[in-house]
Amino acid sequence: MSQMPDKAKAKNRTRPGGGKTAKMSDRFFPNQFPDYVPPPEAAMAGEEASFSRGEDSLTMLLSLPHPALSETLKRSALDLKDSVVRETWELSGRRVKDHTLYTGVLGTAYLLFKAYQATNNSNDLKLCSQIIEACDSASADSSRVTFICGRAGVCALGAVTAKHAGDERLLNYYLTQFKQIRLPTDLPYELLYGRAGYLWACSFLNRHTGGETISARRMRAVVDEIIMGGRRMAQKGCPLMYEWHGKKYWGAAHGVAGIMHVLMDMQLKQDEIEDVKSTLRYMIMNRFPSGNYPSSQGSNSDRLVHWCHGAPGVALTFVKAAEVFGDQEFVQAAIDAGEVVWSRGLLKRVGICHGISGNTYVFLSLYRLTGDQKYLHRAKAFLCFLYDRGQRLISEGKMHGGDRPYSLFEGIGGMAHLFLDAVDPSQAKFPAYEL
């Protein structure tokens, strides 16, 4: 993710798998998994995998039918969740140093809410609520307004949690707090810190608490700002373009892909719909020969295959476009980006922002879109790699566990969330991106 200042990024360039000085081959493990082969019609029911059993633990995992594997992953996820809670909440003395969803304890609350949805364990919901209450106090004076990195995430998740707990008073409190958020005039447009990130929080609230919790009028005012800002920076063939920290980023975290993703959940006018479509087509036309996408306009560096920069985040945006618009060109663009993830996405990092966990969501998203078992097979391969080898490779220093190793976006918190999503892959959604 490019949220770090330039000096901090420079310091990270010597870390395994990161930075401009790393060779491309150093960024990911070779994908040696055989691709999906449809089983013969005479195959026994439940034998969905195309692997033979063997002594290797990874091979044995891959040979499991998905229902059996999902139970294994679920148990692992709940153990990981307990570790995340211990490391980020209990050992800190229940004090909040970082209230964000991205690297902070709100990510722990989000994971607890996911665990509650998977198991209906009321203790997870109760602890989730307690953590959000602490984040509410810690973020009261924050000037950041987005779901992933700001006050909106605390209030939105707090409201949804209160609704599930049946606490009307707390629900009203968080909704009131959310509606008091004001957007600075100099706010950028991107997802992590900008207007798109605030709009995503509005959509999240409306999805989980009622369609008009945040009014269309309030959201429309922000949409207008985003559209006008994009048109001011338009260039030939691309009607919407944006800058963050002096660069025209393309990816999900800070760039065009993330902003288009959020706009597609809004009520757009016909000319705005055409601008979104044309912007996405511009990205398709200007991708690298490899099928990957530049991290920013004019970049010739075909290195990053992350959610934040590169094909994975763009793939999720094209899946969204295919779902919203129904155009086959966006289905194909999502599939093409998915091929890059299959080839180069077994990263030497664990997280969802820039790691294997996030890249696995591409296959789950493609499976949801197409129903093709190939993508469930590919997701299963990456899932099994993480389960079988992830933590061992981290301990051996062969895989980066994240600067915040228990966080939702950088560390094993995201892996735990992924494992819980794998229980019902048709409903899996990249956290804080896919609604």
C-alpha positions in Angstrom: 0.0 0.0 0.0 1.3 3.5 -0.8 -0.1 5.2 2.3 3.4 5.6 3.7 5.4 8.8 3.2 8.3 8.5 0.7 10.9 8.2 3.4 9.1 5.4 5.1 8.7 3.6 1.7 12.4 4.0 1.1 13.2 2.4 4.4 11.1 -0.6 3.4 13.0 -1.3 0.2 15.3 -3.8 1.8 12.5 -5.9 3.2 11.8 -9.3 1.6 9.5 -9.1 -1.3 9.1 -5.3 -1.2 10.4 -2.2 -2.8 11.9 -1.2 -6.1 15.2 -3.0 -5.6 13.6 -6.4 -5.4 13.6 -8.6 -8.5 10.2 -9.6 -9.8 10.9 -13.3 -9.0 11.6 -12.3 -5.4 8.1 -11.0 -5.0 6.2 -14.2 -5.3 6.5 -18.0 -5.0 6.3 -19.9 -8.3 2.8 -21.3 -8.8 3.4 -25.0 -9.2 -0.3 -26.0 -8.7 -1.9 -27.8 -11.6 -4.8 -25.8 -12.9 -8.4 -27.1 -12.7 -9.3 -30.1 -14.7 -13.1 -31.0 -14.8 -13.6 -34.4 -13.2 -15.0 -37.2 -15.3 -18.7 -37.7 -15.2 -18.2 -41.0 -13.5 -16.3 -39.5 -10.6 -17.7 -40.1 -7.1 -19.9 -37.3 -5.6 -17.8 -34.9 -3.6 -14.5 -35.7 -5.3 -14.2 -32.2 -6.7 -10.4 -31.8 -6.7 -8.2 -32.8 -9.5 -5.3 -33.9 -7.2 -4.3 -37.4 -6.0 -3.8 -38.1 -2.4 -0.2 -38.3 -1.3 2.1 -38.0 1.7 2.7 -34.3 1.2 0.4 -32.3 3.5 -0.4 -29.7 1.0 -1.4 -32.3 -1.6 -3.6 -34.0 1.0 -5.3 -30.7 1.8 -6.0 -30.0 -1.9 -7.5 -33.4 -2.3 -10.2 -32.7 0.3 -13.7 -31.9 -0.9 -14.5 -28.3 -0.2 -17.0 -28.9 2.6 -14.3 -30.8 4.6 -11.6 -28.2 3.8 -13.9 -25.4 4.8 -14.4 -26.9 8.3 -10.6 -27.2 8.7 -10.2 -23.6 7.6 -13.0 -22.4 9.9 -11.3 -24.0 13.0 -8.0 -22.4 12.0 -9.7 -19.0 11.5 -11.2 -19.1 15.0 -7.8 -20.0 16.5 -6.2 -17.2 14.6 -9.0 -14.8 15.7 -8.2 -15.6 19.3 -4.5 -14.9 18.7 -5.4 -11.6 17.0 -7.5 -10.6 20.0 -4.8 -11.5 22.4 -2.1 -9.7 20.6 -3.9 -6.5 19.6 -6.3 -6.0 22.5 -5.6 -8.0 25.6 -1.8 -7.6 25.7 -2.1 -3.9 25.1 -4.1 -3.5 28.2 -7.2 -2.8 26.1 -5.8 0.6 25.1 -6.2 1.9 21.6 -3.0 3.2 19.9 -4.4 2.8 16.4 -8.1 2.9 15.9 -8.1 2.2 12.1 -9.5 -0.8 10.3 -6.4 -1.1 8.2 -3.7 -1.7 10.8 -5.5 -1.0 14.1 -7.8 -2.6 16.6 -10.9 -1.7 14.6 -9.7 -4.4 12.3 -9.9 -6.8 15.2 -13.5 -5.7 15.8 -14.3 -6.3 12.1 -12.8 -9.8 12.4 -14.8 -10.5 15.5 -18.0 -9.4 13.7 -17.1 -11.8 10.9 -16.6 -14.6 13.4 -20.0 -13.8 15.0 -21.7 -14.0 11.6 -20.0 -17.4 11.0 -20.7 -19.0 14.4 -23.4 -16.8 16.1 -21.2 -16.7 19.2 -22.6 -13.8 21.2 -19.3 -13.4 23.0 -17.6 -12.3 19.8 -20.3 -9.7 19.2 -20.0 -8.4 22.7 -16.2 -8.1 22.5 -16.5 -6.5 19.1 -18.8 -3.9 20.6 -16.4 -3.2 23.5 -13.5 -2.6 21.1 -15.5 -0.3 18.9 -16.5 1.7 22.0 -12.8 2.2 22.8 -12.1 3.1 19.2 -15.0 5.6 19.4 -13.2 7.5 22.2 -9.8 7.3 20.5 -11.1 8.6 17.2 -13.4 11.4 18.5 -11.0 14.1 17.3 -9.7 12.4 14.2 -9.8 14.4 11.0 -9.8 11.3 8.9 -13.3 10.4 7.6 -13.1 7.1 5.7 -14.2 3.5 6.5 -10.7 1.9 6.4 -8.6 4.6 8.0 -11.0 7.1 9.7 -13.9 8.0 11.9 -16.5 6.8 9.5 -15.4 3.2 9.9 -15.7 3.3 13.7 -19.2 4.8 13.6 -20.5 2.6 10.7 -19.2 -0.7 12.2 -20.5 0.5 15.6 -24.0 1.1 14.3 -24.1 -2.3 12.5 -22.9 -4.1 15.5 -25.4 -2.4 17.7 -28.2 -3.3 15.3 -27.2 -7.0 15.5 -27.1 -6.8 19.3 -30.5 -5.2 19.4 -29.2 -2.1 21.2 -31.4 0.7 19.8 -29.8 3.4 22.0 -26.3 2.5 20.8 -27.4 2.2 17.2 -28.8 5.8 17.4 -25.7 7.1 19.0 -23.4 5.8 16.3 -25.7 6.9 13.5 -25.8 10.4 15.0 -22.0 10.4 15.3 -21.7 9.3 11.7 -24.0 12.0 10.4 -21.9 14.6 12.3 -18.9 13.8 10.2 -17.9 16.7 7.9 -15.7 16.3 4.9 -12.7 18.8 4.6 -12.7 20.8 1.5 -9.2 19.6 0.6 -10.1 15.9 1.0 -8.6 13.7 -1.7 -10.9 11.4 -3.8 -9.4 8.0 -3.2 -10.6 5.1 -1.0 -8.3 5.0 2.0 -8.3 8.6 3.0 -10.7 10.4 0.6 -14.2 10.9 -0.5 -14.6 7.5 -2.0 -13.7 6.0 1.4 -16.4 8.0 3.1 -19.0 7.0 0.4 -18.1 3.4 1.0 -18.9 3.8 4.7 -22.3 5.2 3.7 -23.0 2.2 1.4 -22.0 -0.2 4.2 -24.4 1.5 6.6 -27.2 1.4 4.2 -26.6 -2.2 3.2 -26.7 -3.4 6.9 -29.0 -1.0 8.6 -31.5 0.1 6.0 -31.5 1.6 2.5 -32.0 5.3 3.5 -30.0 5.4 6.7 -27.7 7.8 4.9 -29.8 9.8 2.5 -29.3 9.7 -1.2 -29.1 13.5 -1.1 -26.1 13.5 1.3 -24.4 10.8 -0.8 -25.2 12.6 -4.0 -23.4 15.7 -2.9 -20.2 13.7 -2.5 -20.7 11.9 -5.8 -20.9 15.3 -7.5 -17.6 16.3 -6.0 -15.9 13.1 -7.2 -17.3 13.3 -10.7 -16.4 17.0 -11.1 -12.9 16.3 -9.7 -12.4 13.5 -12.1 -13.5 15.5 -15.1 -11.2 18.3 -14.2 -8.2 15.9 -14.6 -9.7 14.1 -17.6 -7.3 13.2 -20.5 -7.7 11.9 -23.9 -9.7 8.6 -23.8 -10.2 8.8 -20.0 -13.0 11.0 -18.8 -12.3 10.6 -15.1 -8.8 10.8 -13.6 -7.5 11.6 -10.1 -4.3 12.4 -8.2 -3.1 11.4 -4.8 0.2 12.8 -3.5 1.1 14.0 -7.0 0.6 10.7 -8.8 -2.3 9.5 -10.9 -2.8 6.1 -9.2 -4.7 3.4 -10.9 -5.2 0.9 -8.1 -7.9 0.1 -5.6 -6.4 1.8 -2.5 -5.5 5.2 -3.8 -6.5 5.3 -7.4 -9.0 5.1 -10.2 -10.0 1.4 -9.7 -11.1 2.1 -6.1 -13.0 5.2 -7.0 -14.8 3.6 -9.9 -15.7 0.7 -7.6 -17.4 2.9 -5.1 -19.1 5.0 -7.8 -20.8 1.9 -9.2 -22.7 1.5 -5.9 -24.1 5.1 -6.4 -27.2 6.3 -8.2 -25.5 7.8 -11.3 -26.8 9.8 -14.2 -26.5 8.3 -17.7 -23.6 10.5 -18.7 -21.8 9.6 -15.4 -22.3 5.9 -16.1 -20.8 6.4 -19.6 -17.8 8.2 -18.0 -17.3 5.3 -15.6 -17.4 2.7 -18.4 -15.1 4.7 -20.6 -12.6 5.2 -17.7 -12.6 1.4 -17.2 -12.1 0.8 -20.9 -9.2 3.2 -20.9 -7.6 1.1 -18.2 -8.1 -2.1 -20.2 -6.6 -0.5 -23.3 -3.6 0.7 -21.5 -2.7 -2.3 -19.4 0.7 -4.0 -19.7 1.3 -6.7 -22.3 1.4 -9.2 -19.4 -2.2 -8.3 -18.5 -1.2 -6.5 -15.3 -2.0 -2.9 -14.6 0.3 0.0 -13.9 0.4 1.3 -10.3 0.1 4.9 -11.7 -0.3 6.7 -14.9 2.9 6.6 -17.0 4.6 3.9 -14.9 6.5 1.2 -16.8 7.1 -1.0 -13.8 5.2 -4.2 -14.1 6.0 -5.5 -10.6 3.0 -5.1 -8.3 0.3 -7.8 -8.2 -1.5 -6.5 -5.1 -5.0 -5.4 -4.1 -3.7 -1.9 -3.5 -1.7 -1.7 -6.8 -2.0 -3.9 -9.8 -4.3 -6.6 -11.3 -6.0 -8.0 -8.1 -7.8 -4.8 -7.0 -8.5 -3.9 -10.7 -10.0 -7.4 -11.2 -12.4 -6.9 -8.3 -13.5 -3.6 -9.8 -14.1 -5.3 -13.2 -16.2 -8.0 -11.4 -18.2 -5.1 -10.0 -18.6 -3.6 -13.4 -19.7 -6.9 -14.8 -22.3 -7.2 -12.1 -23.6 -3.7 -12.4 -23.5 -3.1 -16.2 -23.7 -6.7 -17.5 -21.1 -6.0 -20.3 -19.2 -9.0 -21.4 -16.1 -6.8 -21.9 -15.9 -6.3 -18.2 -16.4 -10.0 -17.5 -13.5 -10.8 -19.8 -11.3 -8.0 -18.3 -11.9 -9.5 -14.8 -11.0 -13.0 -16.1 -7.8 -11.7 -17.8 -6.7 -9.9 -14.6 -7.4 -13.1 -12.7 -4.9 -14.9 -15.0 -2.2 -12.5 -13.8 -3.1 -13.3 -10.2 -2.9 -17.0 -10.8 0.5 -16.7 -12.5 2.2 -14.1 -10.2 -0.1 -13.7 -7.2 1.3 -16.3 -4.7 3.1 -13.4 -3.0 5.7 -13.6 -0.3 3.4 -11.7 1.9 0.4 -12.8 3.9 -2.0 -9.8 4.1 -5.1 -8.8 2.2 -3.7 -5.4 1.0 -0.6 -6.8 -0.6 -0.4 -10.5 0.0 -1.8 -13.9 -0.8 -4.9 -13.5 1.4 -6.0 -10.5 -0.7 -5.2 -12.1 -4.0 -7.3 -15.2 -3.1 -10.4 -13.0 -3.0 -10.0 -12.4 -6.7 -10.7 -16.1 -7.4 -13.6 -16.1 -4.9 -15.0 -13.0 -6.7 -14.6 -14.6 -10.1 -16.3 -17.7 -8.8 -19.2 -15.6 -7.6 -19.5 -13.9 -10.9 -19.1 -16.9 -13.3 -20.0 -20.0 -11.2 -16.9 -21.6 -12.9 -15.4 -24.3 -10.7 -12.0 -23.4 -12.0 -12.0 -20.3 -9.8 -13.1 -22.2 -6.7 -10.2 -24.6 -7.4 -7.7 -21.7 -7.7 -9.0 -20.1 -4.5 -8.7 -23.5 -2.8 -5.0 -23.8 -4.0 -4.1 -20.4 -2.5 -6.1 -21.1 0.7 -4.3 -24.4 1.2 -0.9 -22.8 0.6 -1.7 -20.3 3.3 -3.1 -22.8 5.8 -0.3 -25.4 5.2 2.8 -23.1 4.9 1.9 -19.5 5.7 2.9 -19.2 9.3 5.9 -21.5 8.9 7.3 -19.4 6.0 6.8 -16.3 8.1 8.6 -17.8 11.0 11.5 -18.8 8.7 11.7 -15.3 7.3 10.7 -16.5 3.8 7.4 -14.7 3.8 6.6 -11.2 5.1 4.1 -11.3 8.0 3.3 -7.6 7.8 4.7 -4.6 9.7 1.6 -5.0 11.9 1.5 -8.8 11.9 -1.9 -9.3 13.5 -3.7 -6.5 11.6 -6.6 -7.0 9.2 -5.0 -5.6 6.1 -1.3 -6.4 6.6 -1.3 -9.5 8.8 -2.9 -12.7 9.9 -6.1 -10.9 10.8 -6.9 -10.8 7.1 -6.0 -14.4 6.6 -8.4 -15.4 9.4 -11.1 -13.3 7.7 -10.4 -15.1 4.4 -10.6 -18.5 6.0 -14.0 -17.6 7.5 -15.2 -16.4 4.0 -14.1 -19.7 2.5 -16.8 -21.5 4.5 -19.4 -20.2 2.0 -17.3 -19.1 -1.1 -20.3 -17.9 -3.1 -20.8 -15.2 -0.5 -17.2 -14.2 0.1 -16.4 -10.5 -0.2 -13.1 -8.6 0.1 -13.4 -6.8 3.5 -14.1 -3.1 3.3 -14.2 -3.2 -0.5 -16.8 -5.6 -1.8 -20.3 -5.0 -0.3 
